[in-house]
Every structure is written in C-alpha cells, then in structure tokens.
Amino acid sequence: RVRRARLVAAAEAQPFPEPNDAGARIRAALPIAAQFDADVYRAFVEMTSLLALPSEVMARPGLVDRVLEVAGRHRPPVPPGPSRMETLRILA
C-alpha cells in the first residue's frame, strides 16, 4: 500500500505520503540515514547484501533510534532532471 501510494504521488507530482506505522517509517528512513551515518550504512549493507536478516540487524541496541534521528535531520535527495510533470510540459 505504501509503495503504491508513493508511485501515485510521484506520477501526480505530489509529495510522498508520510508512513503511518512504525515499520514503514523505519523502512523509509533507513536509506536516507544510510547516506549520512557510517554505522547505519553498514547495517543497511548487511541487509541488502543478505549477510544478516533485517530482524537481526534492527534488533541491535540503539540502531532504530539512530536511523530515525539521522533521517530526521536530512531530507530525501531530489532526483536529478525534470519531474514527470515538467517532462510532460516540455514534450507538449
């Protein structure tokens, strides 16, 4: 549901909806925080490289708090290039 809502928002050039449950907030914050914190990055790589289960990594003391703290201080990066709406306007 969250993924679909994000795709619809992107297609309509709307801001992404805020995740409404704790798990979704952590999943959204993790890739952002991994760009700015070395410990979070290592945890992210362990999960994406299938070296450890997400439940094992996220159970580490203080990791979830660190993810939310770091992600709260940074905005998600803006993709390069024009938005979908700008592209459609250019092509019209």
N, C-alpha and C positions, 0 to 999 in steps of 0.2 A: 504494500500500500504506500509506504513512504517513497519507494523508488518511483512508482507510477506518478505520485503527486509531484515529485521533483522533475520528472520528464515533462509533465503537462505544464508546470510552471516555466520551465526552460523554453518550451515551444511557444508559449504565450508571452515571453519576455517579462515574466512576473518574478518577484523574489521567491526564493525557495521557502516552503512552509517549515516552521520550526518543528522538530521532532517532539512528539507528545509523550513519550515514555523514556525511562532511564536508559534502556538498552539502545534505543535509536539515537538518543543524544550522544552516548559514548561512541557509537559507530560513526556518527557524523563528525565528532570532534577528533577522533584518532588520526586520520590522515592529515588534518590541519596541524595538530600538535606535533606530529612526527617530523614536520618540516623545521621545527624550531627548538626541539629538545632532543638531545642525544639518547637519553635513556628511553624515551618514548619511541624514538626512531628504531632503536634496537629491538624493542618489544614488537613494534609493527613489522619489522623484517622477519623476526622469528615466526610470526603468524602467517605472513604472506608467503614465506618460503617453506611453510609446512614443517618447521622444525619443532614447533610446540603447538598444542591446542590453544585456541583463544581463551577457553575457560581457565587453563593453567596460567597463561600469561597475565590475564586480567585479575587473577586472584592474588597477585604479588602485592605486598603491603604498599599502599600509597600510590600505586600506578593509576588507578581510575581517577583519584583526586588530582594527580599531576596532569593527566590528559585534559580534564575539564578546565583546570586552572590555565594551562598554557593555551589551549584553544580559545578560551575566553578572552585572552589578551590579543588575539590575532583574528583577522577576517580571512575567509576563504579567498584564495587567489582568483583574480578575474582572468578568464581565458583570453589569450591573445586574439586579435582580429575582431571583426564586427559581430554583433549579436545576430540572431536569426532575423529579428525584425529589421535591423539595419541592412542585412543582406537582401531581404525581400524588397526593401525600398530601393536599394541600388539596382536590383535586377528589373524593377518595374519600368 
